[in-house]
Amino acid sequence: MNDTIKLSRQRRWAESKAHSSWQIFKIMAEFVDGFEALARLGPCISVFGSARTQPGHPFYELTVEIAKRLAEDGFGIISGGGPGIMEAANKGAQLGGGKSVGLNIELPFEQHSNLFIDRDASLNFEYFFVRKVLFTKYSQGFVMMPGGFGTMDEFFEVATLTQTGKMSQVPLILVGSDYWSGLLDWMKQTMMSKSQNISAQDFDLLLVADTADEVAQHVLNFYQRNSLQPNY
């Protein structure tokens, strides 16, 4: 019995290794398709936030307003392609006459493509890390609406890439001062003051806004001083 179990485990291990080799080609295909689709876009702003925020919620409607305003200023809008804040961002992009892009991720719950993505700008991904590369490579700014674990992951990913110089500095805007103030206070009091794991200069990377006008002004101020260019 033990020998049978051992052989079964060895067989499954060998099959898993073979699957991993073929998985490389699936990953490459996602990168190639994404690069080809997004390289044709002009300057874009990525909008992140909760998939659970419903139409009519103040943050949903504020996201629509922000994306519309940025689209009117000439930026395409990239979202995660799903419902909630992502849907609001794509809706605002279309209302503002801008390019509306959705980078959808295959999940067992919550995620499905929203109806406000341009037909030629809807991409589906199996791998989170491929999707995150495309967000960072093709965005000239990031708007972080209130969200959960996924939003925090995206926020710290962008902050880390910028802090370490792996990505060009672009506007990183946290929308909703009440929502983000607790995290920012903890970062200042614990990460910086107590532990010295970050420096005061790292907070220069972060901007806070509460209105669409403030978001648009942050972006405008940045690109009055800096040229639009690929991130890396």
ZAMI-543012 format. One record per residue (C-alpha): x, y, z. Coordinates in steps of 0.1 Angstrom, whole numbers, plus 5000, padded with zeros to 4 digits. Layout:
BEGIN
<zanu east="X" north="Y" up="Z"/>
...
This chain:
BEGIN
<zanu east="5000" north="5000" up="5000"/>
<zanu east="5028" north="5024" up="5009"/>
<zanu east="5046" north="5017" up="4976"/>
<zanu east="5014" north="5023" up="4957"/>
<zanu east="5009" north="5057" up="4974"/>
<zanu east="5046" north="5066" up="4968"/>
<zanu east="5043" north="5058" up="4931"/>
<zanu east="5011" north="5077" up="4928"/>
<zanu east="5027" north="5108" up="4944"/>
<zanu east="5058" north="5105" up="4922"/>
<zanu east="5035" north="5103" up="4891"/>
<zanu east="5015" north="5134" up="4902"/>
<zanu east="5048" north="5153" up="4908"/>
<zanu east="5061" north="5144" up="4874"/>
<zanu east="5028" north="5155" up="4858"/>
<zanu east="5029" north="5188" up="4878"/>
<zanu east="5064" north="5195" up="4865"/>
<zanu east="5053" north="5189" up="4829"/>
<zanu east="5023" north="5212" up="4834"/>
<zanu east="5046" north="5239" up="4848"/>
<zanu east="5067" north="5239" up="4817"/>
<zanu east="5036" north="5243" up="4794"/>
<zanu east="5023" north="5270" up="4818"/>
<zanu east="5052" north="5293" up="4806"/>
<zanu east="5037" north="5295" up="4772"/>
<zanu east="5003" north="5305" up="4786"/>
<zanu east="5020" north="5332" up="4806"/>
<zanu east="5039" north="5344" up="4776"/>
<zanu east="5007" north="5345" up="4755"/>
<zanu east="4990" north="5367" up="4781"/>
<zanu east="5019" north="5391" up="4780"/>
<zanu east="5021" north="5392" up="4742"/>
<zanu east="4983" north="5398" up="4738"/>
<zanu east="4983" north="5425" up="4765"/>
<zanu east="5014" north="5443" up="4752"/>
<zanu east="5000" north="5444" up="4717"/>
<zanu east="4966" north="5456" up="4728"/>
<zanu east="4977" north="5483" up="4752"/>
<zanu east="5007" north="5496" up="4732"/>
<zanu east="4982" north="5513" up="4708"/>
<zanu east="4967" north="5534" up="4736"/>
<zanu east="4976" north="5570" up="4744"/>
<zanu east="4982" north="5582" up="4779"/>
<zanu east="4960" north="5564" up="4804"/>
<zanu east="4952" north="5566" up="4841"/>
<zanu east="4944" north="5534" up="4861"/>
<zanu east="4916" north="5534" up="4886"/>
<zanu east="4915" north="5509" up="4914"/>
<zanu east="4889" north="5502" up="4940"/>
<zanu east="4864" north="5477" up="4954"/>
<zanu east="4843" north="5454" up="4932"/>
<zanu east="4816" north="5455" up="4958"/>
<zanu east="4807" north="5492" up="4956"/>
<zanu east="4772" north="5495" up="4941"/>
<zanu east="4758" north="5522" up="4917"/>
<zanu east="4744" north="5550" up="4938"/>
<zanu east="4770" north="5547" up="4965"/>
<zanu east="4789" north="5580" up="4969"/>
<zanu east="4823" north="5564" up="4960"/>
<zanu east="4808" north="5548" up="4929"/>
<zanu east="4793" north="5581" up="4917"/>
<zanu east="4826" north="5600" up="4926"/>
<zanu east="4845" north="5575" up="4905"/>
<zanu east="4823" north="5581" up="4875"/>
<zanu east="4829" north="5618" up="4879"/>
<zanu east="4867" north="5614" up="4883"/>
<zanu east="4870" north="5592" up="4852"/>
<zanu east="4848" north="5614" up="4832"/>
<zanu east="4869" north="5645" up="4841"/>
<zanu east="4902" north="5627" up="4833"/>
<zanu east="4888" north="5614" up="4800"/>
<zanu east="4878" north="5650" up="4791"/>
<zanu east="4914" north="5660" up="4798"/>
<zanu east="4926" north="5635" up="4773"/>
<zanu east="4934" north="5604" up="4793"/>
<zanu east="4922" north="5569" up="4786"/>
<zanu east="4909" north="5550" up="4817"/>
<zanu east="4921" north="5515" up="4826"/>
<zanu east="4902" north="5495" up="4852"/>
<zanu east="4902" north="5460" up="4864"/>
<zanu east="4873" north="5454" up="4841"/>
<zanu east="4848" north="5441" up="4867"/>
<zanu east="4819" north="5455" up="4887"/>
<zanu east="4819" north="5482" up="4914"/>
<zanu east="4845" north="5509" up="4912"/>
<zanu east="4859" north="5493" up="4881"/>
<zanu east="4825" north="5496" up="4863"/>
<zanu east="4822" north="5532" up="4875"/>
<zanu east="4856" north="5541" up="4861"/>
<zanu east="4848" north="5526" up="4827"/>
<zanu east="4814" north="5543" up="4827"/>
<zanu east="4830" north="5577" up="4834"/>
<zanu east="4855" north="5571" up="4806"/>
<zanu east="4828" north="5566" up="4781"/>
<zanu east="4808" north="5596" up="4793"/>
<zanu east="4839" north="5617" up="4789"/>
<zanu east="4846" north="5605" up="4754"/>
<zanu east="4878" north="5587" up="4764"/>
<zanu east="4892" north="5553" up="4758"/>
<zanu east="4877" north="5528" up="4782"/>
<zanu east="4899" north="5498" up="4790"/>
<zanu east="4892" north="5467" up="4811"/>
<zanu east="4918" north="5442" up="4823"/>
<zanu east="4896" north="5415" up="4837"/>
<zanu east="4908" north="5387" up="4859"/>
<zanu east="4892" north="5352" up="4860"/>
<zanu east="4879" north="5346" up="4895"/>
<zanu east="4854" north="5321" up="4910"/>
<zanu east="4832" north="5350" up="4924"/>
<zanu east="4826" north="5387" up="4921"/>
<zanu east="4845" north="5393" up="4888"/>
<zanu east="4828" north="5396" up="4854"/>
<zanu east="4834" north="5422" up="4826"/>
<zanu east="4812" north="5453" up="4829"/>
<zanu east="4793" north="5468" up="4800"/>
<zanu east="4812" north="5501" up="4798"/>
<zanu east="4845" north="5487" up="4783"/>
<zanu east="4853" north="5495" up="4747"/>
<zanu east="4849" north="5464" up="4726"/>
<zanu east="4885" north="5465" up="4714"/>
<zanu east="4899" north="5472" up="4748"/>
<zanu east="4886" north="5443" up="4769"/>
<zanu east="4913" north="5418" up="4779"/>
<zanu east="4909" north="5387" up="4801"/>
<zanu east="4937" north="5373" up="4823"/>
<zanu east="4943" north="5342" up="4843"/>
<zanu east="4974" north="5354" up="4861"/>
<zanu east="4973" north="5384" up="4885"/>
<zanu east="5010" north="5392" up="4881"/>
<zanu east="5006" north="5396" up="4843"/>
<zanu east="4977" north="5419" up="4847"/>
<zanu east="4996" north="5440" up="4873"/>
<zanu east="5025" north="5444" up="4849"/>
<zanu east="5002" north="5458" up="4823"/>
<zanu east="4986" north="5482" up="4847"/>
<zanu east="5019" north="5496" up="4857"/>
<zanu east="5035" north="5497" up="4823"/>
<zanu east="5008" north="5515" up="4805"/>
<zanu east="4995" north="5540" up="4831"/>
<zanu east="5006" north="5575" up="4836"/>
<zanu east="4988" north="5579" up="4869"/>
<zanu east="4969" north="5558" up="4895"/>
<zanu east="4937" north="5567" up="4913"/>
<zanu east="4931" north="5546" up="4944"/>
<zanu east="4895" north="5545" up="4954"/>
<zanu east="4884" north="5528" up="4987"/>
<zanu east="4887" north="5490" up="4984"/>
<zanu east="4898" north="5458" up="5001"/>
<zanu east="4928" north="5435" up="4999"/>
<zanu east="4931" north="5437" up="4962"/>
<zanu east="4932" north="5475" up="4962"/>
<zanu east="4957" north="5475" up="4990"/>
<zanu east="4979" north="5451" up="4970"/>
<zanu east="4977" north="5473" up="4940"/>
<zanu east="4985" north="5505" up="4960"/>
<zanu east="5016" north="5490" up="4977"/>
<zanu east="5027" north="5474" up="4945"/>
<zanu east="5028" north="5508" up="4927"/>
<zanu east="5043" north="5526" up="4958"/>
<zanu east="5071" north="5500" up="4960"/>
<zanu east="5079" north="5501" up="4923"/>
<zanu east="5081" north="5539" up="4924"/>
<zanu east="5100" north="5540" up="4957"/>
<zanu east="5126" north="5516" up="4944"/>
<zanu east="5130" north="5534" up="4910"/>
<zanu east="5117" north="5504" up="4891"/>
<zanu east="5090" north="5525" up="4876"/>
<zanu east="5090" north="5562" up="4867"/>
<zanu east="5073" north="5584" up="4892"/>
<zanu east="5037" north="5592" up="4883"/>
<zanu east="5008" north="5606" up="4902"/>
<zanu east="4996" north="5582" up="4929"/>
<zanu east="4963" north="5596" up="4943"/>
<zanu east="4944" north="5583" up="4973"/>
<zanu east="4908" north="5594" up="4970"/>
<zanu east="4888" north="5597" up="5003"/>
<zanu east="4908" north="5613" up="5030"/>
<zanu east="4886" north="5597" up="5057"/>
<zanu east="4891" north="5563" up="5043"/>
<zanu east="4929" north="5565" up="5039"/>
<zanu east="4939" north="5586" up="5069"/>
<zanu east="4941" north="5557" up="5093"/>
<zanu east="4965" north="5538" up="5071"/>
<zanu east="4986" north="5569" up="5064"/>
<zanu east="4988" north="5578" up="5101"/>
<zanu east="4999" north="5542" up="5109"/>
<zanu east="5026" north="5544" up="5081"/>
<zanu east="5039" north="5576" up="5096"/>
<zanu east="5037" north="5567" up="5132"/>
<zanu east="5048" north="5530" up="5130"/>
<zanu east="5065" north="5523" up="5097"/>
<zanu east="5084" north="5556" up="5097"/>
<zanu east="5088" north="5570" up="5132"/>
<zanu east="5090" north="5538" up="5153"/>
<zanu east="5106" north="5513" up="5130"/>
<zanu east="5123" north="5536" up="5104"/>
<zanu east="5113" north="5512" up="5077"/>
<zanu east="5104" north="5541" up="5054"/>
<zanu east="5115" north="5577" up="5052"/>
<zanu east="5096" north="5610" up="5052"/>
<zanu east="5105" north="5614" up="5015"/>
<zanu east="5085" north="5584" up="5006"/>
<zanu east="5053" north="5603" up="5015"/>
<zanu east="5061" north="5627" up="4986"/>
<zanu east="5050" north="5599" up="4963"/>
<zanu east="5014" north="5600" up="4977"/>
<zanu east="4987" north="5625" up="4970"/>
<zanu east="4953" north="5627" up="4987"/>
<zanu east="4921" north="5640" up="4972"/>
<zanu east="4883" north="5642" up="4979"/>
<zanu east="4869" north="5655" up="4947"/>
<zanu east="4872" north="5650" up="4910"/>
<zanu east="4886" north="5686" up="4906"/>
<zanu east="4914" north="5678" up="4931"/>
<zanu east="4923" north="5646" up="4913"/>
<zanu east="4924" north="5663" up="4879"/>
<zanu east="4945" north="5692" up="4894"/>
<zanu east="4970" north="5667" up="4909"/>
<zanu east="4975" north="5651" up="4875"/>
<zanu east="4977" north="5685" up="4857"/>
<zanu east="5002" north="5698" up="4882"/>
<zanu east="5024" north="5668" up="4878"/>
<zanu east="5024" north="5669" up="4840"/>
<zanu east="5031" north="5706" up="4839"/>
<zanu east="5064" north="5697" up="4855"/>
<zanu east="5070" north="5663" up="4838"/>
<zanu east="5067" north="5649" up="4804"/>
<zanu east="5044" north="5620" up="4795"/>
<zanu east="5065" north="5588" up="4789"/>
<zanu east="5063" north="5550" up="4793"/>
<zanu east="5069" north="5538" up="4828"/>
<zanu east="5096" north="5513" up="4821"/>
